[in-house]
């Protein structure tokens, strides 16, 4: 299974970006999908997850600003990021979990830089 992420870039504080990630290489659709991020000098942290039924979960710092969604037909997950803050600057990684194989896969990471 491969995950291809895109959509990162440089944006001013208060701006928006949309991240996309598509999973390929499996005959089955992912169960849980999510976005994580890792800022310089910090550990990777969960940003948001979405289950196959559409149930979502967010860390407190992005609630009301970020929206995770998925397109099951395309095996894709998205992260709409609004009202971006400099502290959102990080490399963002997408993740897909396949329960039938107990495997978790990661995308290559996409850099989001928010300038003040």
N, C-alpha and C positions, 0 to 999 in steps of 0.2 A: 504494500500500500504506500502510495506517495501523496503528500499534501503539498500543494503549491499555493503559497500566500502572495498577495499583492496589495498595493494600495497605500503603502507608507509614504512618507515624505516630510517636507518642512512646511510648517504652518504657524501663523501668528497666534498668540493667545486669544481665545474666544472663537477661533475658527473651527472648521469641521474637516474630518477625513472619514473615508469609508474603506475598511479593510475587507478583503475577500479571501476565501480559501476553499479550494476544491480538492476533494479526495478522489483518487483513482487507483485502480489495480485490484479491486475487490468486487466480487459478484454481489456482496451484501452491502447494504447502506450502513453507515456508522450509527451507533447508538447515541451516546453523548458526544457532543462536539463543544469546543470551547476556545477561548482566547486567554493566553497568559502573557505576562510581560516581565522583562528584566531590565531594570535601570542600571546604569554604571555603578559598580561597587555594591550592588544589592542582589538579593536572591530573587529567583524567579517567583512571581506571584500570580495567583489566579485573578483574572479580571471578570470573566463571565462564562457561564456554561448554558447549554440548551440541550434538553433531551429530545428524543425522537418524537415525543408527543407535543413538543413546543414549550415545555416548562423551563423557565429561565431562573438563573441565579447570578447575582452581581456582588462584587465587593462594595462596601459602603461608599468608598471614595468616588465611584463612578455612577452610582444610582442617580437617575434623573438626567444624566448627561449622555450615557452610552446605551445603545440598544443592540442586543444580539438577536440575530434571526438566522433561519436556515431554509434551504430549498432542497427538500429530500429527493426530488427528481434529478437534481444536479449534484447530489452529495456535497453540497456546499454550505459554508457558514460565513456569515457576514458580521461585521462590527461597525455600526454607525457611531461615530464619536463626535459629539457636539460640545460646544463651550470648552474647548480644550485648554488645559493649563500647562504651564512649564513642567510641573511635576508629573505630567503624563508622558513625558519624554522617556522612551525606552525602546528596546527591540520587542516587538510583539510576535508571539508564536501561536499558531493554531494547533489544535490537538483534536484527535478523533479516537474514540474508544469503540472497540468491537467486542461485545460481551461473549459472543460465541467462541472466540479464540483467546479471550482474556488478554488481548493485545491493545497497546496504546501507541499511537503514532504522532510524530511531530512534523510540522512544516519547518521551512528553513529560516524563518524569522524575517520580519520586515521592520525597518527602522522608522519610528515616528519621532520627529523633533518638533517641539513647540517652543517658539521663541517668545520672550516677554516684551 
